[in-house]
Amino acid sequence: MKIFTKITFILVVMTLFACGKESQMIKGTITNESQQPLQDVMVQVVGTDLYAKSKEDGSFMINTKKRGDELLFNLEGYKLYFYKLDKNTSPLEIELQKK
């Protein structure tokens, strides 16, 4: 019975480690065409309910579930901007264009 408990524990730990490895924290800064920081930009992982808003200095942080996710940057008065994540993406420097 002790061996079964140890094996179960090891499998649970390995599963949690594998799941945690897939997520990644993405950080970056959002500016306008004049390189001024943009506040309150909605940053969303496309196809999920994961989102964040940029701070006063234009910085943002969002945790994605897997590589290959696509981020959507949305602020009224600016064009929508999509960014496809790869394995070495953070920190991002995003420039939004006015409509």
N, C-alpha and C positions, 0 to 999 in steps of 0.2 A: 504494500500500500504506500510506503514511503517513496518508493521509486516512481510510482504513478503520480504522486503529488509533485515531486521534483520535476518530472518531465512536463507535466501540465504547466507548472510555474515558468519553466524555461520557454515553452511555446508561447505563453501569454506575453512574456517580456520581449521575445523576438518579434511577435506580431506588432506590439506597440512601437517598437523601434522602427520596424519597416514602415508603418503608417506615418510616423513622425518624419521620416526621411523624405517623404513625398511632398510635404508642405514646405513652403519657403516664404520668408518675410521679404517683401519688396518695399524698398524705400526710394524716394525720389523727390524732385522739385518740379513744380509746374510754373511756367512763366508765360507772358504774352510776347508779342513780336518785338517789343521794346526791352525785353529781358526783365520786366517788372514781375514780381511774384504775384500769383493769382490765389486768392483765398476762396474757400467754399466750393472748390471744384469737386464734383462727385466722381469718385474713382470706383468703378464696379468691375468685379470679375464676371465677364459675360456668361450668361446661362446659370448664374447662382444668385443667392441673396447676400453675398459678401460685398460689402462696400465700405468706403472711408471717404472723408472730406479733407481737403487740403487746409493747412493752417494759414495764419496770417503771412508767414514767410514763404508760402507756396509749398512747404514740405508736406509729404504724406507717407503713411506706412499702411500696408495692407498685406494680410496673410493669405496666400493662395493655396489651394489644395494640391495642385500638381503642375509640373512643367508643361508648357504648351498652352496654358491658359491664355486668354486674351483679355486685356483690360480696356475698359471704355472710360474716357475722360469727357465729362459733360458739364458745361457751364453756360448759362443763358447769355446770349450775345456772341457766343463763340461756336465754331464748327465742332461737331463731334470728332473725337480722335480715338482711333483704335490702335492698340499696341500688343503684338503677339510676344509672349514671354519665351525666352530660351533659358538655358541653364546658367548663364552668366549675365543677368540683366540688371542687378541692383548695384549702385543707385542709378535711377533713371533721370534723365533731364528731358522733360516734355515741354514743348512750345505749342500753345494753342493759337489758332488764327481766328481773327474776328470774322463774323459772317459778312 
